[in-house]
Amino acid sequence: MAATPVPAAPVVPDTVTWHEAIEYAVPDGTPLLLNMAAPREGAGPFPAVVCIHGGGFRAGKRESHDALCVKLAERGYVAATVSYRLAPDHQFPAAVHDVKAAIRWLRAHAAEYRIDPTRIGALGTSAGGSLAQLLGVTANEPRFEGDGGNADQPSDVACVVNIYGANDFTKSYGRSKDAHVVLPLWFGGDLTTHRARHIEGSPLFWITPAAAPTRCIHGTEDDHVALEQSQWLIERLVAAAVPADLVVLEGAGHGFKGADAARAEQAIFEFLDARLQKSVSK
C-alpha cells in the first residue's frame, strides 16, 4: 500500500499519440483527469487498458503509469492512466465510483479514440490493484457506479491484472506494515467500528462465476500486502470457474524493481495480449 514515486515525463515514440490531462468526470466538483497513449497508425478499433495507480488510497498520481501506457500503445492498445479521489477527504467507495466512471467514459468516447468497447481491461498496482479487482467483480452493482457521468454506458471490464493489491481487507491488519494507518483513512474506521465497510470493499467477497478473468502478480517478500492476499483471490476465482492465475516473484517486495519489474511487465503483456488482442471466450 506504499506510495509510488512519480517518474519523469515519458518518452513518446513517433508511433504513439499522447494525450494528457483529459477530464473524464467531475464528481463533487473535483476534476478527474486521465493521460492516454494510443497507436498513431491504424483504423482500429483497438483494445483498451485502464491503469490505476497505487498509494494506499491516500496518495499516488496517474503519471506513475505514463511509461507503461506508452509501452502498451506500442503493442496496439489504447492505454489510459487515471486519477481518482483520495482518502481521507474522499473515503470508500469514492475511488471505486471514479474508476468505474473512467471505464464508462472510454466507452462513451470509443469512436473518437478508436477503442473497441468490448475489449477494455483494467490494471492496477497496490491500492490500484484492489480497485482494478473491484472493477472485475462488481459489474452491474448499482452501489458502486456513482454519478460520474455516462450512465448509459456499462462499467464492466474484460479482464484484470492485479499487481500486489489487497483482496480481503478484514485480514490486512497485522499482516501489512501500514494497514493500521491506511485502512481507517479509507474506510472511516478500523475493524472494530467499520467491519461491514471492510467487507464491502474487499474484492474477495464479490466473486461470482461472472467475474472477469484475472492475473495476479505478487512478490514473496511483500510486507505491505501479503502474498496470501493474491493466493486467496485466485483460489476463490478458480473455484468459481473464472480463468485466473497467479505469477509469484520469488524474493520480490512491494514495488517491483530491476529484473522483478521486467518479469512483471512481461507477465502483464502476455496476459493482456491473450485476453484482449483477439476475441477470447471465458
BALOBA-1460 file (C-alpha; in Angstrom, 3 decimals):
// residues 282
<rec num="1" residu="m" x="0.000" y="0.000" z="0.000"/>
<rec num="2" residu="a" x="3.029" y="2.242" z="-0.178"/>
<rec num="3" residu="a" x="3.007" y="5.311" z="-2.394"/>
<rec num="4" residu="t" x="4.626" y="5.024" z="-5.815"/>
<rec num="5" residu="p" x="7.216" y="7.651" z="-6.826"/>
<rec num="6" residu="v" x="6.182" y="9.742" z="-9.817"/>
<rec num="7" residu="p" x="8.626" y="9.338" z="-12.718"/>
<rec num="8" residu="a" x="9.675" y="11.938" z="-15.263"/>
<rec num="9" residu="a" x="7.521" y="12.574" z="-18.316"/>
<rec num="10" residu="p" x="7.522" y="9.546" z="-20.625"/>
<rec num="11" residu="v" x="9.456" y="9.349" z="-23.843"/>
<rec num="12" residu="v" x="6.809" y="9.078" z="-26.555"/>
<rec num="13" residu="p" x="7.931" y="7.494" z="-29.847"/>
<rec num="14" residu="d" x="6.644" y="8.614" z="-33.236"/>
<rec num="15" residu="t" x="4.407" y="5.527" z="-33.402"/>
<rec num="16" residu="v" x="2.359" y="6.680" z="-30.405"/>
<rec num="17" residu="t" x="-0.104" y="9.528" z="-29.915"/>
<rec num="18" residu="w" x="-0.040" y="11.053" z="-26.415"/>
<rec num="19" residu="h" x="-2.984" y="12.837" z="-24.787"/>
<rec num="20" residu="e" x="-2.514" y="14.462" z="-21.378"/>
<rec num="21" residu="a" x="-4.897" y="15.712" z="-18.672"/>
<rec num="22" residu="i" x="-8.200" y="14.807" z="-20.310"/>
<rec num="23" residu="e" x="-11.084" y="15.427" z="-17.927"/>
<rec num="24" residu="y" x="-13.276" y="12.347" z="-17.632"/>
<rec num="25" residu="a" x="-15.511" y="13.229" z="-14.670"/>
<rec num="26" residu="v" x="-16.146" y="15.968" z="-12.092"/>
<rec num="27" residu="p" x="-17.661" y="14.270" z="-9.013"/>
<rec num="28" residu="d" x="-18.425" y="16.685" z="-6.171"/>
<rec num="29" residu="g" x="-16.750" y="19.417" z="-8.199"/>
<rec num="30" residu="t" x="-13.428" y="17.536" z="-8.258"/>
<rec num="31" residu="p" x="-11.967" y="17.355" z="-11.793"/>
<rec num="32" residu="l" x="-10.665" y="13.861" z="-12.546"/>
<rec num="33" residu="l" x="-8.104" y="13.552" z="-15.319"/>
<rec num="34" residu="l" x="-6.536" y="10.838" z="-17.406"/>
<rec num="35" residu="n" x="-3.468" y="10.552" z="-19.600"/>
<rec num="36" residu="m" x="-3.779" y="8.394" z="-22.692"/>
<rec num="37" residu="a" x="-1.446" y="6.742" z="-25.172"/>
<rec num="38" residu="a" x="-2.700" y="5.286" z="-28.444"/>
<rec num="39" residu="p" x="-1.239" y="3.787" z="-31.618"/>
<rec num="40" residu="r" x="-0.677" y="6.564" z="-34.157"/>
<rec num="41" residu="e" x="-1.380" y="4.370" z="-37.187"/>
<rec num="42" residu="g" x="-4.283" y="2.043" z="-37.888"/>
<rec num="43" residu="a" x="-8.028" y="2.428" z="-38.004"/>
<rec num="44" residu="g" x="-8.687" y="0.183" z="-35.035"/>
<rec num="45" residu="p" x="-10.763" y="-0.351" z="-33.101"/>
<rec num="46" residu="f" x="-8.083" y="-1.202" z="-30.584"/>
<rec num="47" residu="p" x="-8.394" y="-2.945" z="-27.218"/>
<rec num="48" residu="a" x="-8.029" y="-0.584" z="-24.267"/>
<rec num="49" residu="v" x="-6.474" y="-0.814" z="-20.809"/>
<rec num="50" residu="v" x="-7.201" y="1.431" z="-17.828"/>
<rec num="51" residu="c" x="-4.192" y="1.681" z="-15.479"/>
<rec num="52" residu="i" x="-4.840" y="2.564" z="-11.833"/>
<rec num="53" residu="h" x="-2.058" y="3.870" z="-9.586"/>
<rec num="54" residu="g" x="-1.313" y="2.817" z="-6.026"/>
<rec num="55" residu="g" x="-0.629" y="4.844" z="-2.909"/>
<rec num="56" residu="g" x="-2.727" y="3.362" z="-0.130"/>
<rec num="57" residu="f" x="-5.908" y="5.104" z="-1.368"/>
<rec num="58" residu="r" x="-4.479" y="8.343" z="0.037"/>
<rec num="59" residu="a" x="-1.581" y="9.202" z="-2.299"/>
<rec num="60" residu="g" x="-0.083" y="8.439" z="-5.698"/>
<rec num="61" residu="k" x="-0.539" y="10.002" z="-9.126"/>
<rec num="62" residu="r" x="-1.716" y="8.819" z="-12.500"/>
<rec num="63" residu="e" x="1.668" y="9.767" z="-14.004"/>
<rec num="64" residu="s" x="3.231" y="6.713" z="-12.339"/>
<rec num="65" residu="h" x="1.785" y="4.627" z="-15.195"/>
<rec num="66" residu="d" x="2.597" y="7.000" z="-18.061"/>
<rec num="67" residu="a" x="5.542" y="4.940" z="-19.302"/>
<rec num="68" residu="l" x="3.541" y="1.704" z="-19.119"/>
<rec num="69" residu="c" x="0.758" y="3.301" z="-21.158"/>
<rec num="70" residu="v" x="3.258" y="4.235" z="-23.871"/>
<rec num="71" residu="k" x="4.571" y="0.664" z="-23.973"/>
<rec num="72" residu="l" x="1.023" y="-0.662" z="-24.215"/>
<rec num="73" residu="a" x="0.268" y="1.725" z="-27.075"/>
<rec num="74" residu="e" x="3.343" y="0.400" z="-28.891"/>
<rec num="75" residu="r" x="1.755" y="-3.065" z="-28.578"/>
<rec num="76" residu="g" x="-1.546" y="-1.957" z="-30.115"/>
<rec num="77" residu="y" x="-3.583" y="-0.776" z="-27.117"/>
<rec num="78" residu="v" x="-5.250" y="2.471" z="-26.206"/>
<rec num="79" residu="a" x="-3.982" y="2.826" z="-22.624"/>
<rec num="80" residu="a" x="-5.214" y="5.374" z="-20.087"/>
<rec num="81" residu="t" x="-3.859" y="6.093" z="-16.613"/>
<rec num="82" residu="v" x="-6.426" y="7.765" z="-14.383"/>
<rec num="83" residu="s" x="-6.600" y="9.994" z="-11.322"/>
<rec num="84" residu="y" x="-9.192" y="9.270" z="-8.635"/>
<rec num="85" residu="r" x="-10.323" y="10.903" z="-5.409"/>
<rec num="86" residu="l" x="-8.129" y="10.142" z="-2.408"/>
<rec num="87" residu="a" x="-8.688" y="9.491" z="1.287"/>
<rec num="88" residu="p" x="-9.156" y="10.813" z="3.871"/>
<rec num="89" residu="d" x="-11.114" y="13.602" z="2.170"/>
<rec num="90" residu="h" x="-12.840" y="11.048" z="-0.053"/>
<rec num="91" residu="q" x="-13.461" y="7.718" z="1.625"/>
<rec num="92" residu="f" x="-14.711" y="4.408" z="0.239"/>
<rec num="93" residu="p" x="-16.395" y="3.990" z="-2.192"/>
<rec num="94" residu="a" x="-15.443" y="7.289" z="-3.900"/>
<rec num="95" residu="a" x="-12.431" y="5.860" z="-5.739"/>
<rec num="96" residu="v" x="-14.484" y="2.865" z="-6.895"/>
<rec num="97" residu="h" x="-17.059" y="5.262" z="-8.339"/>
<rec num="98" residu="d" x="-14.252" y="7.114" z="-10.096"/>
<rec num="99" residu="v" x="-12.574" y="4.182" z="-11.828"/>
<rec num="100" residu="k" x="-15.979" y="2.942" z="-12.981"/>
<rec num="101" residu="a" x="-16.648" y="6.423" z="-14.368"/>
<rec num="102" residu="a" x="-13.369" y="6.156" z="-16.273"/>
<rec num="103" residu="i" x="-14.465" y="2.888" z="-17.894"/>
<rec num="104" residu="r" x="-17.805" y="4.403" z="-18.860"/>
<rec num="105" residu="w" x="-16.047" y="7.493" z="-20.291"/>
<rec num="106" residu="l" x="-13.845" y="5.319" z="-22.505"/>
<rec num="107" residu="r" x="-16.898" y="3.528" z="-23.849"/>
<rec num="108" residu="a" x="-18.720" y="6.811" z="-24.451"/>
<rec num="109" residu="h" x="-15.691" y="8.065" z="-26.441"/>
<rec num="110" residu="a" x="-14.840" y="4.760" z="-28.106"/>
<rec num="111" residu="a" x="-15.382" y="6.006" z="-31.649"/>
<rec num="112" residu="e" x="-13.303" y="9.151" z="-31.092"/>
<rec num="113" residu="y" x="-10.303" y="7.249" z="-29.732"/>
<rec num="114" residu="r" x="-10.646" y="4.096" z="-31.891"/>
<rec num="115" residu="i" x="-11.470" y="1.848" z="-28.911"/>
<rec num="116" residu="d" x="-13.274" y="-1.480" z="-29.077"/>
<rec num="117" residu="p" x="-15.757" y="-1.125" z="-26.191"/>
<rec num="118" residu="t" x="-15.994" y="-4.906" z="-25.818"/>
<rec num="119" residu="r" x="-12.240" y="-5.228" z="-25.155"/>
<rec num="120" residu="i" x="-11.433" y="-2.989" z="-22.194"/>
<rec num="121" residu="g" x="-9.233" y="-4.350" z="-19.423"/>
<rec num="122" residu="a" x="-8.115" y="-2.955" z="-16.069"/>
<rec num="123" residu="l" x="-4.679" y="-2.997" z="-14.478"/>
<rec num="124" residu="g" x="-3.625" y="-1.694" z="-11.083"/>
<rec num="125" residu="t" x="-0.794" y="-1.695" z="-8.578"/>
<rec num="126" residu="s" x="-1.290" y="-1.974" z="-4.801"/>
<rec num="127" residu="a" x="-4.405" y="0.064" z="-3.923"/>
<rec num="128" residu="g" x="-4.901" y="0.384" z="-7.668"/>
<rec num="129" residu="g" x="-4.834" y="-3.399" z="-7.908"/>
<rec num="130" residu="s" x="-7.667" y="-3.596" z="-5.391"/>
<rec num="131" residu="l" x="-9.650" y="-1.040" z="-7.399"/>
<rec num="132" residu="a" x="-8.995" y="-2.877" z="-10.658"/>
<rec num="133" residu="q" x="-10.129" y="-6.079" z="-8.994"/>
<rec num="134" residu="l" x="-13.328" y="-4.440" z="-7.817"/>
<rec num="135" residu="l" x="-13.988" y="-3.460" z="-11.436"/>
<rec num="136" residu="g" x="-13.635" y="-7.112" z="-12.334"/>
<rec num="137" residu="v" x="-16.022" y="-8.492" z="-9.718"/>
<rec num="138" residu="t" x="-18.739" y="-5.821" z="-9.327"/>
<rec num="139" residu="a" x="-20.135" y="-5.399" z="-12.827"/>
<rec num="140" residu="n" x="-23.729" y="-4.117" z="-12.727"/>
<rec num="141" residu="e" x="-23.593" y="-3.436" z="-8.971"/>
<rec num="142" residu="p" x="-25.502" y="-0.121" z="-8.624"/>
<rec num="143" residu="r" x="-23.937" y="0.913" z="-5.295"/>
<rec num="144" residu="f" x="-20.525" y="1.227" z="-6.960"/>
<rec num="145" residu="e" x="-21.484" y="3.124" z="-10.099"/>
<rec num="146" residu="g" x="-21.586" y="6.631" z="-8.625"/>
<rec num="147" residu="d" x="-22.664" y="9.693" z="-10.596"/>
<rec num="148" residu="g" x="-19.510" y="10.371" z="-12.637"/>
<rec num="149" residu="g" x="-21.359" y="10.644" z="-15.938"/>
<rec num="150" residu="n" x="-22.123" y="8.478" z="-18.984"/>
<rec num="151" residu="a" x="-24.645" y="6.450" z="-17.021"/>
<rec num="152" residu="d" x="-25.859" y="4.874" z="-20.259"/>
<rec num="153" residu="q" x="-22.550" y="3.012" z="-20.587"/>
<rec num="154" residu="p" x="-21.619" y="-0.186" z="-18.699"/>
<rec num="155" residu="s" x="-18.559" y="-0.259" z="-16.416"/>
<rec num="156" residu="d" x="-17.611" y="-3.921" z="-16.698"/>
<rec num="157" residu="v" x="-14.141" y="-4.957" z="-17.842"/>
<rec num="158" residu="a" x="-12.993" y="-7.904" z="-19.941"/>
<rec num="159" residu="c" x="-10.018" y="-8.812" z="-17.733"/>
<rec num="160" residu="v" x="-7.941" y="-7.652" z="-14.751"/>
<rec num="161" residu="v" x="-4.259" y="-7.561" z="-13.875"/>
<rec num="162" residu="n" x="-3.989" y="-7.128" z="-10.111"/>
<rec num="163" residu="i" x="-0.431" y="-6.316" z="-9.065"/>
<rec num="164" residu="y" x="0.065" y="-6.834" z="-5.310"/>
<rec num="165" residu="g" x="-3.390" y="-5.481" z="-4.452"/>
<rec num="166" residu="a" x="-5.196" y="-6.460" z="-1.257"/>
<rec num="167" residu="n" x="-8.360" y="-8.511" z="-1.699"/>
<rec num="168" residu="d" x="-9.591" y="-9.167" z="1.849"/>
<rec num="169" residu="f" x="-9.190" y="-6.068" z="3.979"/>
<rec num="170" residu="t" x="-10.546" y="-7.838" z="7.053"/>
<rec num="171" residu="k" x="-7.260" y="-9.786" z="7.157"/>
<rec num="172" residu="s" x="-4.843" y="-6.959" z="6.355"/>
<rec num="173" residu="y" x="-4.298" y="-5.803" z="9.936"/>
<rec num="174" residu="g" x="-1.221" y="-7.373" z="11.487"/>
<rec num="175" residu="r" x="-0.079" y="-8.731" z="8.111"/>
<rec num="176" residu="s" x="0.619" y="-5.367" z="6.481"/>
<rec num="177" residu="k" x="3.111" y="-2.859" z="7.902"/>
<rec num="178" residu="d" x="0.782" y="0.103" z="7.316"/>
<rec num="179" residu="a" x="-2.773" y="-1.285" z="7.192"/>
<rec num="180" residu="h" x="-3.487" y="0.166" z="10.638"/>
<rec num="181" residu="v" x="-2.790" y="3.629" z="9.203"/>
<rec num="182" residu="v" x="-4.107" y="3.316" z="5.646"/>
<rec num="183" residu="l" x="-7.360" y="1.419" z="6.045"/>
<rec num="184" residu="p" x="-9.013" y="3.565" z="8.747"/>
<rec num="185" residu="l" x="-8.468" y="6.593" z="6.486"/>
<rec num="186" residu="w" x="-10.045" y="4.759" z="3.544"/>
<rec num="187" residu="f" x="-12.953" y="3.119" z="5.364"/>
<rec num="188" residu="g" x="-13.548" y="5.764" z="8.046"/>
<rec num="189" residu="g" x="-12.554" y="3.484" z="10.908"/>
<rec num="190" residu="d" x="-10.934" y="0.149" z="11.731"/>
<rec num="191" residu="l" x="-12.456" y="-3.326" z="12.032"/>
<rec num="192" residu="t" x="-13.934" y="-2.630" z="15.444"/>
<rec num="193" residu="t" x="-16.068" y="0.248" z="14.136"/>
<rec num="194" residu="h" x="-16.338" y="-0.323" z="10.360"/>
<rec num="195" residu="r" x="-16.099" y="-4.070" z="9.730"/>
<rec num="196" residu="a" x="-19.009" y="-4.018" z="7.293"/>
<rec num="197" residu="r" x="-17.233" y="-1.441" z="5.138"/>
<rec num="198" residu="h" x="-14.055" y="-3.534" z="5.111"/>
<rec num="199" residu="i" x="-16.095" y="-6.497" z="3.858"/>
<rec num="200" residu="e" x="-17.979" y="-4.442" z="1.277"/>
<rec num="201" residu="g" x="-14.717" y="-3.010" z="-0.069"/>
<rec num="202" residu="s" x="-12.940" y="-6.385" z="-0.342"/>
<rec num="203" residu="p" x="-12.948" y="-7.862" z="-3.864"/>
<rec num="204" residu="l" x="-12.789" y="-11.393" z="-2.442"/>
<rec num="205" residu="f" x="-16.372" y="-11.218" z="-1.192"/>
<rec num="206" residu="w" x="-17.813" y="-10.144" z="-4.559"/>
<rec num="207" residu="i" x="-16.583" y="-13.087" z="-6.599"/>
<rec num="208" residu="t" x="-19.136" y="-14.916" z="-8.744"/>
<rec num="209" residu="p" x="-18.795" y="-17.005" z="-11.930"/>
<rec num="210" residu="a" x="-19.380" y="-13.728" z="-13.811"/>
<rec num="211" residu="a" x="-16.099" y="-12.196" z="-12.583"/>
<rec num="212" residu="a" x="-13.563" y="-11.060" z="-15.166"/>
<rec num="213" residu="p" x="-10.581" y="-13.295" z="-15.985"/>
<rec num="214" residu="t" x="-7.727" y="-12.246" z="-13.693"/>
<rec num="215" residu="r" x="-3.972" y="-12.464" z="-13.346"/>
<rec num="216" residu="c" x="-2.381" y="-11.542" z="-10.023"/>
<rec num="217" residu="i" x="1.317" y="-10.705" z="-9.797"/>
<rec num="218" residu="h" x="2.866" y="-10.693" z="-6.323"/>
<rec num="219" residu="g" x="6.238" y="-10.968" z="-4.605"/>
<rec num="220" residu="t" x="7.028" y="-13.392" z="-1.802"/>
<rec num="221" residu="e" x="8.651" y="-10.702" z="0.363"/>
<rec num="222" residu="d" x="5.886" y="-8.072" z="0.198"/>
<rec num="223" residu="d" x="5.462" y="-6.515" z="3.637"/>
<rec num="224" residu="h" x="2.745" y="-4.056" z="2.591"/>
<rec num="225" residu="v" x="0.324" y="-6.579" z="1.065"/>
<rec num="226" residu="a" x="0.993" y="-10.209" z="1.942"/>
<rec num="227" residu="l" x="1.233" y="-12.767" z="-0.870"/>
<rec num="228" residu="e" x="-1.660" y="-14.672" z="0.688"/>
<rec num="229" residu="q" x="-3.999" y="-11.872" z="-0.425"/>
<rec num="230" residu="s" x="-3.456" y="-12.864" z="-4.056"/>
<rec num="231" residu="q" x="-3.490" y="-16.570" z="-3.261"/>
<rec num="232" residu="w" x="-6.911" y="-16.323" z="-1.617"/>
<rec num="233" residu="l" x="-8.333" y="-14.392" z="-4.547"/>
<rec num="234" residu="i" x="-7.077" y="-16.774" z="-7.226"/>
<rec num="235" residu="e" x="-8.299" y="-19.798" z="-5.276"/>
<rec num="236" residu="r" x="-11.775" y="-18.288" z="-4.988"/>
<rec num="237" residu="l" x="-11.881" y="-17.286" z="-8.674"/>
<rec num="238" residu="v" x="-10.778" y="-20.723" z="-9.846"/>
<rec num="239" residu="a" x="-13.387" y="-22.327" z="-7.587"/>
<rec num="240" residu="a" x="-15.985" y="-20.162" z="-9.345"/>
<rec num="241" residu="a" x="-14.709" y="-21.397" z="-12.739"/>
<rec num="242" residu="v" x="-13.251" y="-17.991" z="-13.630"/>
<rec num="243" residu="p" x="-9.990" y="-18.098" z="-15.628"/>
<rec num="244" residu="a" x="-7.366" y="-16.862" z="-13.159"/>
<rec num="245" residu="d" x="-3.726" y="-17.367" z="-12.297"/>
<rec num="246" residu="l" x="-1.008" y="-16.063" z="-10.004"/>
<rec num="247" residu="v" x="2.507" y="-15.099" z="-11.044"/>
<rec num="248" residu="v" x="4.752" y="-15.271" z="-7.974"/>
<rec num="249" residu="l" x="8.040" y="-13.366" z="-7.997"/>
<rec num="250" residu="e" x="10.402" y="-15.072" z="-5.574"/>
<rec num="251" residu="g" x="12.157" y="-12.610" z="-3.271"/>
<rec num="252" residu="a" x="10.325" y="-9.550" z="-4.620"/>
<rec num="253" residu="g" x="8.882" y="-6.918" z="-2.316"/>
<rec num="254" residu="h" x="6.248" y="-4.225" z="-2.774"/>
<rec num="255" residu="g" x="7.032" y="-2.111" z="-5.811"/>
<rec num="256" residu="f" x="8.984" y="-4.188" z="-8.313"/>
<rec num="257" residu="k" x="12.436" y="-3.075" z="-9.438"/>
<rec num="258" residu="g" x="15.048" y="-4.279" z="-11.896"/>
<rec num="259" residu="a" x="14.645" y="-7.875" z="-13.034"/>
<rec num="260" residu="d" x="11.434" y="-8.244" z="-10.993"/>
<rec num="261" residu="a" x="9.881" y="-5.261" z="-12.790"/>
<rec num="262" residu="a" x="10.872" y="-6.745" z="-16.154"/>
<rec num="263" residu="r" x="9.344" y="-10.120" z="-15.279"/>
<rec num="264" residu="a" x="6.155" y="-8.474" z="-14.073"/>
<rec num="265" residu="e" x="5.907" y="-6.378" z="-17.227"/>
<rec num="266" residu="q" x="6.288" y="-9.466" z="-19.408"/>
<rec num="267" residu="a" x="3.563" y="-11.238" z="-17.401"/>
<rec num="268" residu="i" x="1.294" y="-8.217" z="-17.897"/>
<rec num="269" residu="f" x="1.827" y="-8.133" z="-21.652"/>
<rec num="270" residu="e" x="1.362" y="-11.882" z="-22.086"/>
<rec num="271" residu="f" x="-1.917" y="-11.878" z="-20.194"/>
<rec num="272" residu="l" x="-3.373" y="-8.789" z="-21.853"/>
<rec num="273" residu="d" x="-2.369" y="-9.989" z="-25.310"/>
<rec num="274" residu="a" x="-4.064" y="-13.333" z="-24.685"/>
<rec num="275" residu="r" x="-7.260" y="-11.795" z="-23.303"/>
<rec num="276" residu="l" x="-7.672" y="-8.624" z="-25.357"/>
<rec num="277" residu="q" x="-5.804" y="-8.769" z="-28.639"/>
<rec num="278" residu="k" x="-8.320" y="-11.198" z="-30.073"/>
<rec num="279" residu="s" x="-11.763" y="-12.421" z="-29.153"/>
<rec num="280" residu="v" x="-11.410" y="-14.848" z="-26.254"/>
<rec num="281" residu="s" x="-14.238" y="-16.796" z="-24.674"/>
<rec num="282" residu="k" x="-14.227" y="-17.465" z="-20.945"/>
